Amino acid sequence: LPSRHLHNMQCDEVIWQVINQQFCSFKTSTAVQNFCRNEHNVTGLCNRQSCPLANSQYATIMEDNGQCVLYIKTIERAHSPKNLWEKITLSKNYATALKEIDEHLKYWPNFLIHKNKQRLTKITQYLIRMRKLSLATRPKLVGVHKKVEKRERNREAKALRAANIENAIEKELLQRLRQGTYGDIYNFPLEQYQSALDEEEKLAEVEAEGEEEDEEDYDEEYDEEEEEGDAEEECGAEG
């Protein structure tokens, strides 16, 4: 298309006046500065040079699946929004990618060339960090289900209380059976009753052994005292 028709189709200054003075869905205003959320913005700032909508000739670099891609927009493709951005995959080698930027943006403004090189540097650095982090061993994070844990704790507490109650009831029943409270009217589990009796017999044996040892120690001490007393009496008689 002739240049006069291209200028009639798109006027960068008019677009910028509308975006800057009226409304832009990508603009984010703060107390200090205005930022741009458009993914093609090469700097992230909302100004005349960085705006990808108000510049018919524009270039930016984006990351696609770990690969740096150079996006170029020219006014000759403005009539076809589908083909507006030309995608050029850059080399993974940083020095080679810088040379490719110089080749594709040879006669472009220095501002866009410099900002695209800065963007390439930043993307390359975080890709390197991503690769290092993926190779490093990191602890695996496991989700904690608070409701499930609380429910399990409550179940454990209930089971513990039930077990304590059952043990207390069992001890009380065995105690009553031993005392003959129920007589011979009721049938009761003989195994548990016998095991309780065996435990009591063992405890009684242990207590008896402890008493015998105490008596033996007392007898030995008493014999030693008697021998010392006899020796003193003999010494007094000789004197």
C-alpha positions as CSV (number, residue, x, y, z in Angstrom):
1,L,0.0,0.0,0.0
2,P,1.2,3.6,-0.6
3,S,2.5,5.4,2.4
4,R,-0.4,8.0,2.4
5,H,-2.9,5.2,2.7
6,L,-0.9,3.7,5.6
7,H,-0.9,7.0,7.4
8,N,-4.7,7.3,6.9
9,M,-5.2,3.8,8.3
10,Q,-3.2,4.4,11.5
11,C,-2.0,7.5,13.2
12,D,0.2,6.9,16.2
13,E,-0.2,10.3,17.7
14,V,-4.0,10.2,17.7
15,I,-3.9,6.7,19.3
16,W,-1.5,7.9,22.0
17,Q,-3.7,10.9,22.8
18,V,-6.7,8.7,23.3
19,I,-4.8,6.2,25.4
20,N,-3.0,8.8,27.5
21,Q,-5.8,11.3,28.1
22,Q,-8.9,9.1,28.1
23,F,-8.9,5.4,28.8
24,C,-6.6,2.4,28.3
25,S,-7.4,-1.1,29.7
26,F,-3.7,-1.9,30.1
27,K,-2.8,1.2,32.1
28,T,-2.2,0.8,35.9
29,S,-1.9,4.2,37.7
30,T,0.1,4.7,40.9
31,A,1.0,7.7,43.0
32,V,4.5,7.6,41.5
33,Q,4.2,6.3,37.9
34,N,2.0,4.7,35.4
35,F,2.6,1.1,34.4
36,C,1.5,-1.0,31.4
37,R,0.2,-4.5,31.7
38,N,0.3,-5.3,27.9
39,E,2.5,-8.4,27.4
40,H,4.2,-6.8,24.4
41,N,5.4,-3.8,26.3
42,V,9.2,-3.9,26.2
43,T,9.7,-1.8,29.4
44,G,6.5,-2.2,31.4
45,L,6.0,1.6,31.6
46,C,3.2,3.6,30.2
47,N,4.8,6.2,28.0
48,R,4.9,7.3,24.3
49,Q,8.0,5.3,23.4
50,S,7.1,2.1,25.2
51,C,3.5,1.8,24.2
52,P,3.0,-1.1,21.8
53,L,-0.4,0.2,20.7
54,A,0.6,3.8,19.8
55,N,3.7,2.7,17.8
56,S,3.1,1.2,14.4
57,Q,6.8,0.1,14.3
58,Y,7.6,-1.9,17.4
59,A,9.6,-4.8,18.6
60,T,9.8,-6.8,21.9
61,I,11.2,-10.1,23.2
62,M,9.1,-12.8,25.0
63,E,9.9,-16.2,26.4
64,D,8.1,-19.2,24.9
65,N,8.8,-22.7,26.5
66,G,12.3,-21.7,27.5
67,Q,13.1,-20.0,24.2
68,C,13.5,-16.3,23.5
69,V,11.4,-15.1,20.6
70,L,11.7,-11.7,18.9
71,Y,8.3,-10.1,18.0
72,I,8.4,-7.4,15.3
73,K,5.4,-5.2,14.3
74,T,5.4,-3.1,11.2
75,I,2.8,-0.8,9.7
76,E,2.7,-2.9,6.5
77,R,0.9,-5.6,8.4
78,A,-1.5,-3.4,10.3
79,H,-4.4,-4.3,7.9
80,S,-4.1,-8.0,9.1
81,P,-4.3,-8.3,12.9
82,K,-3.7,-12.0,12.7
83,N,-0.3,-11.5,11.1
84,L,0.5,-8.3,12.9
85,W,3.4,-9.7,14.9
86,E,6.3,-11.5,13.1
87,K,7.9,-14.1,15.3
88,I,11.6,-14.8,15.1
89,T,13.1,-17.5,17.3
90,L,16.5,-16.3,18.7
91,S,19.5,-18.5,19.4
92,K,20.0,-20.0,22.9
93,N,23.5,-18.6,22.9
94,Y,23.4,-15.2,24.4
95,A,26.1,-13.6,22.2
96,T,24.5,-15.0,19.0
97,A,21.1,-13.7,20.1
98,L,22.5,-10.2,20.6
99,K,23.9,-10.3,17.0
100,E,20.5,-11.5,15.7
101,I,18.8,-8.5,17.4
102,D,21.2,-6.2,15.7
103,E,20.6,-7.8,12.3
104,H,16.8,-7.7,12.5
105,L,16.6,-4.2,14.1
106,K,19.4,-2.7,12.0
107,Y,17.7,0.6,11.0
108,W,15.4,0.8,14.0
109,P,15.5,3.5,16.8
110,N,18.2,3.0,19.3
111,F,15.7,3.1,22.1
112,L,14.0,-0.2,21.0
113,I,17.3,-1.9,20.2
114,H,18.7,-1.1,23.7
115,K,15.5,-2.1,25.5
116,N,15.2,-5.4,23.6
117,K,18.8,-6.3,24.5
118,Q,18.0,-5.5,28.2
119,R,14.9,-7.7,28.0
120,L,16.9,-10.5,26.4
121,T,19.5,-10.3,29.3
122,K,16.8,-10.4,31.9
123,I,15.0,-13.4,30.3
124,T,18.2,-15.3,29.8
125,Q,19.2,-14.8,33.5
126,Y,15.9,-16.1,34.9
127,L,15.9,-19.0,32.5
128,I,19.4,-20.0,33.8
129,R,18.0,-19.7,37.4
130,M,15.1,-21.9,36.5
131,R,17.4,-24.6,35.1
132,K,19.5,-24.5,38.3
133,L,16.5,-24.7,40.5
134,S,15.0,-27.6,38.5
135,L,18.3,-29.5,38.9
136,A,18.7,-28.8,42.6
137,T,17.1,-31.1,45.1
138,R,14.3,-29.5,47.0
139,P,12.0,-30.8,49.7
140,K,8.6,-32.0,48.5
141,L,5.7,-30.0,49.9
142,V,2.7,-32.1,50.9
143,G,-0.7,-30.6,51.5
144,V,-2.1,-30.8,55.0
145,H,-5.8,-31.6,55.4
146,K,-6.7,-29.9,58.7
147,K,-10.2,-31.3,58.7
148,V,-9.0,-34.9,58.2
149,E,-6.3,-34.5,60.9
150,K,-8.9,-33.1,63.3
151,R,-11.3,-35.9,62.6
152,E,-8.6,-38.5,63.1
153,R,-7.5,-36.9,66.4
154,N,-11.1,-37.0,67.7
155,R,-11.4,-40.6,66.7
156,E,-8.2,-41.5,68.5
157,A,-9.3,-39.6,71.6
158,K,-12.7,-41.4,71.6
159,A,-11.0,-44.8,71.1
160,L,-8.6,-44.1,74.0
161,R,-11.5,-43.1,76.3
162,A,-13.4,-46.2,75.3
163,A,-10.4,-48.4,76.0
164,N,-9.9,-46.8,79.4
165,I,-13.5,-47.4,80.3
166,E,-13.4,-51.0,79.1
167,N,-10.3,-51.6,81.2
168,A,-11.9,-50.1,84.3
169,I,-15.0,-52.1,83.8
170,E,-13.0,-55.3,83.4
171,K,-11.0,-54.6,86.5
172,E,-14.1,-53.9,88.5
173,L,-15.9,-57.1,87.3
174,L,-12.9,-59.2,88.1
175,Q,-12.6,-57.7,91.5
176,R,-16.3,-58.5,92.2
177,L,-15.8,-62.0,90.9
178,R,-12.9,-62.6,93.2
179,Q,-14.9,-61.3,96.1
180,G,-17.8,-63.6,95.2
181,T,-20.3,-60.8,94.8
182,Y,-22.2,-62.6,92.1
183,G,-21.8,-66.2,93.4
184,D,-22.3,-68.9,90.9
185,I,-25.3,-67.3,89.1
186,Y,-23.5,-65.8,86.2
187,N,-21.2,-67.2,83.5
188,F,-18.0,-65.2,83.2
189,P,-14.9,-65.5,80.9
190,L,-12.6,-67.9,82.7
191,E,-9.5,-67.0,80.6
192,Q,-9.6,-63.3,81.7
193,Y,-10.3,-64.3,85.2
194,Q,-7.5,-66.8,85.3
195,S,-5.0,-64.3,83.7
196,A,-6.0,-61.8,86.4
197,L,-5.3,-64.3,89.1
198,D,-1.9,-65.3,87.6
199,E,-0.9,-61.6,87.6
200,E,-1.9,-61.3,91.2
201,E,0.1,-64.4,92.1
202,K,3.2,-63.0,90.3
203,L,2.9,-59.7,92.2
204,A,2.5,-61.6,95.5
205,E,5.6,-63.7,94.7
206,V,7.6,-60.6,93.9
207,E,6.6,-58.9,97.1
208,A,7.4,-62.1,99.1
209,E,10.9,-62.3,97.6
210,G,11.5,-58.6,98.5
211,E,10.4,-59.3,102.1
212,E,12.7,-62.4,102.3
213,E,15.7,-60.3,101.1
214,D,15.0,-57.6,103.6
215,E,14.8,-60.2,106.4
216,E,18.1,-61.8,105.3
217,D,19.8,-58.4,105.3
218,Y,18.4,-57.7,108.8
219,D,19.7,-61.1,110.1
220,E,23.2,-60.5,108.7
221,E,23.4,-57.1,110.3
222,Y,22.1,-58.5,113.6
223,D,24.8,-61.3,113.5
224,E,27.5,-58.8,112.8
225,E,26.5,-56.7,115.7
226,E,26.4,-59.7,118.1
227,E,29.9,-60.7,117.0
228,E,31.2,-57.2,117.6
229,G,29.6,-57.2,121.1
230,D,31.2,-60.6,122.0
231,A,34.6,-59.3,120.9
232,E,34.3,-56.2,123.1
233,E,33.3,-58.3,126.1
234,E,36.3,-60.6,125.6
235,C,38.7,-57.7,125.4
236,G,37.2,-56.3,128.7
237,A,37.6,-59.6,130.5
238,E,41.3,-59.9,129.5
239,G,41.9,-56.4,130.7
